[in-house]
Amino acid sequence: MFISASLRRILPVVGVVFLMAVAAHSQSSNGGIDTDPGDPGTGGVNSIDGKMYYPGGRIFDRRVEVRLKGVGSGDHSTFTDSNGAFTFRRLSAGTYYIVIDPGKEFQSVNETVDVISSSKMRSQTGQSFKIQINLQAATTSAVSAPRTVSAKGSAIPEEAATFYKEAVRLGQAGEKTKAIEALKKALSIYPDFMLALNEMGVQYLRLHQPDKAVEALRAALKVAPDAFTPRLNYGIALVRMKSYEPASDALKKAVDEDGSSAAARLYLGEALIGLGDYANAKLHLLKATALGGDDGVEAHRYLAAAMIETGEKLDAARELETYLQLNPKVKDADRINQVIHQLRGRGQN
């Protein structure tokens, strides 16, 4: 189904094709004891939030040290709180290893967490990566192998990791083409490097080449089918290609995985608008506005577009007014004010 003529007229103003920023998880804390507030972490804006449980499923209620090791970023440590929770903040993208010695009665813990770079440009809130640790009794005969969160395997060659870190640095500096070249080198060494495949998709999106982004992100999902961020970026790349039906399928899965992601709901709303499913688009966009953040702000603009199409002119005007209150420095504010005036002049619900 194609976007109808009336919606197509309003879209250049109210924003369904304007400002396509790739988004990420909203950052949250599980209440764990934070690292030293003065600790810069590894220089990023992401966090790892963990929670530990006894073998029977009861919350781990002891204070034990949790160590975080990063590729080329040194060691960091914190402690669990009385609810088994811990947090590491201010992390840059990369692969991290969580090491815990919970006591003689339990097996030691060795977990791998891949912190994935987001393509979101405006927000500096970063992403929160959650990990659940289920302890195993020391008497268990089989030693559990280390698990990997959001990646296939953990044996990333050092040379590939070096190229990846260089690519992240180049991307942050705006050197998108050079970043892709570094990522290609990393992938030539380690083809299943999911972080590199996701980052390549991000850089292609920034270069306005969604077809190449889709190819890289599809490969990332083959390596890690349950990874949230590559799926979200994949859905957004499909939206940019106006492939709304597969985009909605991918973004629905993202919402199912993390219903608290305003980004996933925002872009799912856009995909549903593209399919003409305005009722469901409005449901997801309303939830995005309630979740807040940059994506919640942008959702007001998309929501207005859907409301215009369903004849809710005064409600659409209110959404646009809210959008301008939350984002007063938007470049096309004058044009949006003209639309608000037209909607209030003509419209009755």
Buried (B, 14 or more C-beta within 10 A) or exposed (E): EEBEEEBEEBBEBBBBBBBBBBBBBBBBEBBBBBBEEEBEBBEBBBBBBBBBBBEEEEEBEEEBEBBBBBBEBEEBBBBBBEBBBBBBBBBBBBBBBBBBEBEEEBBBBBBBBBBBBBBBEBBEBBBBBBBEBBBBEEEEEEEEEEEBBBBBEBEBEEEBBBBBBBBBBBBEEEBBEBBBBBBEBBBEBBEBBBBBBBBBBBBBBBBEBBEBBBBBBBBBBEBBEEBBBBBBBBBBBBBBBEBBEBBBEBBBBBBEBBEEBBBBBBBBBBBBBBBBBBEBBBBBBBBBBEBEBBBBBBBBBBBBBBBBBBEBBBBBBBBBBBBBEBBEEBEBEEEBEEBBEBBBEEBEE
